[in-house]
Amino acid sequence: MSETLELSSAPAGTPRLRDPQFWLRSGTALAFAVVVAGFALTSPLFLTVANLANVLQQSVVIGLLGFGLTIVLIAGGPDPIRGGLDLSVAANLGLCAAAFAVAQRDGLPPTLAVALTLAAGAAVGAINAVAVIALRIVPLLATLTTMNIAAGFELVLTQNTSVSTSGALTTWLLDDGPFAVPHLAYTLLLAAVLFTALVHYTPFGLRLAAVGAHRDAARAAGLRTQRYVAASYVLSGIAAALAALASAALLSGSAPGAGDNLLAVVAASLLGVVFSRRLVPTIPGTLCAVLFIGAIVNGFQLDNVSSYYVNGVEGALILFVVATTAIVRRRLAGSHAYD
């Protein structure tokens, strides 16, 4: 992350219109506005309160998973191999949803079922932390392995079938709150506020960013860097458990195929970088990216465009972010070299 922070500020005195970051952020915001305007023209339902609430509700699972992955990206740094990465978030969601549904089916009290779900998510995060920190396996391989472990346990619990569930919690999440907007839609915004406060406005969050940005300096300052990296994986696991509760409400239980969410989660977390001022992962940036992708998916549905195009769009967004941020950072590095 140190490279990111060093290269993500334009050289002093650079005119705003010559700052590549300015054009990248502005272009992304303009693309968001064009998408919204385009779908508003093609479908009169797009900008209605009910449909915007639907966008929030449809985005809650990807959003919660994206927040968890973003925390890992912040703590781990930008290195594509050894930096922060958690490929197990979607599979962790599937395992947690299965645990919740099976617990409800077997008659466990709702509070115990929720506690079991959160514990399952945190346990997967802890396994990732042990693999990355204690066993020193690169995050890419460690979380890929954990992804398969979580997916395997999900199959054991559900026998690869859907497990239906219902209860006071899932019913309440789907019920309408203020302005006839479902509570589940408000959950995404509330989670964004809470994670933003934790990650960006508390001593813990500032130290977490320092560990990812300047690992050696943080260690020299006395921070136990490994603990913060471990905490990021556990928080990612808890975020996956929260997403599982939302998914269980939307699907009325657990259903196979949670791993299909991984591409959307990665796309949202990476796209969120271009919504930040310094081209670094942030919770608000991820929220903007999640809503951007959610608006595209919802607009396709309203315009009767095949859902098969969604994966293509998400893949194109990942390519766009990786390519453009790499170009911007190279240009900024060249500018710094001549300072």
Summary of the structure (lengths in Angstrom):
residues: 339
radius of gyration: 20.2
end to end distance: 21.8
largest distance: 67.8
contacts: 1212
relative contact order: 0.19
helix: 77%
strand: 2%
